[in-house]
Amino acid sequence: MSKSASRPSFLQSISRTLVSVELITDMRPSRSQRQASRRVILKASITSVILLSIAFIITYSVILTYVSNKVPLMRHQDSSSSEKSKSGKRTKLVARPLGVLNKEDVLKFVKSNVVKWNVKDYNDVTSKKPVCEKDSKVVILITSAPDNLSRRQSIRNTWCSPQQFNFTRTPWLCVFLLGNVVNRSESLASESLLYHDILLGSYVDSYRNLTIKIMHGLDWVRQSCPTDFVLKTDDDVYVNTLLLHTLVTNYTQPKNMYIGLVMQTESRLTVIRNPDNRWHVSMDEYPHDHYPPYASGMGYVLSLDVVNKIVDASQYISPFANEDAYVGVLINQVGVSPLRSGRFTLTGSGLRKCNLLYLVVIHHVSAEEQYDFLQTHNEALQTCHHTMEVTENMWS
């Protein structure tokens, strides 16, 4: 009885074990379930990465904003500014973008004051020189080309003429800078004799010689017409000479002045090496990757002491074919800090009539548009209110 009774129990045990194994086997996830689970995990991972990235960007932006508001601007320190800071007066703020030359770098570039050229060698001794007006407080040097007679005439008839603004004397003097061209030499000589406002150089008139043209003009001011200020500009620019006269007359610091639309971002200061580009400069001409900050050549104002300094410094630095940057290198060499002014603009497009009372220089103006700008400017003088922003003694 005992043996026969134990058999069914043994069979039942085996049967329960097989059923249990089968149930366990059936509880394992299927292939489709495993794939679905992987998709859920992948989606969750991607979502987490996106959320973490967004959180990082927001946090970084907040930190960057806070830090940029707390870090003080770099200040230019020299003996004079140190004295001012000790006395509690505000020192000058100077932009220092990445890659800009410091004074030590420029001194190395000068290479122990070896004379490399002399701007006086490009003076045309046979041509008639401009007549210097001793009453003028500012000389306006205007780069032009031999074929641009219509531009010169429109300037003579508009903003260069003191009579347009009811002046009986000559508060400013316009001088056109030109180089020699063989087939135009006679006509330029006749024009020079007629208007007495052309400074002709012995160099060939070309874009690559613009640097020589400008330095020739500055040297003439220094030697023959040492007025208090110089405005360098181009013949496609409208100059608000009335406002310019007001500013230079009332300016209380006629020293160390270099004012204009100053280029100070790294992209603007990067030296172009591509020989196909008109502004290219070789390593032999300028062995650094960046220029110091410099004012756009459409218009900048120099005080006479700065003119004297950079003409002296120019003999140690060979001219290269980026005239604006070359002047900036000289400015940096003599230790003058550029001042950026909103009164110099690259275009007259979109300006309202009353804006003309505020601006000193407007670029990209044709010969015909010079007359339109003068008329609009005169209308603004009659209809626009003279605010402190326009008339006060400030260049900003």
C-alpha positions, 0 to 999 in steps of 0.5 A: 500500500505504501509503495503504490501510494507514493507513486502518484505523489511522485508523478504529481511532483514532476508534473508541478515542476514541469508546469512551473518551468513552463510558466517561468519560460512564458513570463520572459519578454518577447522579442517585440517587447524587448525592442519596445523597451529599448525604444523607450530607454533611447527616447528617455536618454535623448530627452534627458540630453536635450533637457540637460543641454538647455539647462546648461545653456541657460545657466551659462548665459546667466553666469556670462551676463552676471560676470560681464556686468561685474568685470571692469573695463580695461583702462589705459595706464600711462604717467598722465592717467596714473596721476589722474587716477590718484587725484580721483579723476576718471581715466580713459577707457581703451578697447583691447580686442584679442590680438591687438599689438601692445606697445612692446610688440610695436617697438620690436616691429620698429627695429631700433629706429632704422629709417626705412623711407621719407615721405618728403621724397614724394613731394612734387617740387614742380607743382603749385602748392595749396595756399594756406589760410592762416585763419583756418582752425582745421585743414580738411585733407580730401583724397581724390583721383585725377578723374574725379573732377565732378566730385571735387567741384561739388565739394568746392560748391557745397560744404567746403565753401564758407560762404554757404554758411555766411562766413566772411573769413575762412574757418576751414581749408580744403586740400585735395590730395592727388598723385601724378598721372601722365595723361592728366598732368596738364589738366591737373596743373590748370585746376591747381592754378585755378583753385589753389587747393590741390596738393600733388605728389610725385608718386603714381596715383593708385590705390596701393599708394593711398598711404603715401598720399595721406602721409604726404598730406599730413607732412604738408600740414606740418611743414606749411599749414600747421592748423590746430586740427586736421580732418582726413576724409575722401571725395565721396563724403559729405562733411558737416563743416559747420558742426566740425568748426563748432566742435574744434573751436569749443574743444577744450583738449586739443592734444592727443586727439584721434577721433573717428569711427574706430575699428576694434573687433578682431575680424576688422583688425585681422590682416588680410594676406590673400594677394587677390584682395585689394587690402592685402598686406604681406608678412614682410610689410607687416609681420603681425596678424592683427592691427591696433584699433584704427579709425575708418578712412572715411573721416577722422580728426587729428590734433596737430601734435598727433600729426607731428608725432605720426609723421616723425614715426612714419619714417621707421615703419614702411608704408603698406597698402591699407592706409587706415590701418597704417595710420592706426599703427603709427597712432599706437606707436606714439601712444595715442588712444583712439576715440570712437565717435557716433558722429561719423557714419558709413552711409546716409541711407535712412537718415532723417533731416534733423540727423544732419545736425548731429553728424560730422561725416557721412560716407558714400555720397555722390557728386550730385548728392552733395547738393541735396545734402547741403540743401537738407542740412540748411533746411534742418538748421531752420526747422529742427530744434537745437538740442544739447546733443547737437550743440554741446562740446562732445564728440561722442 
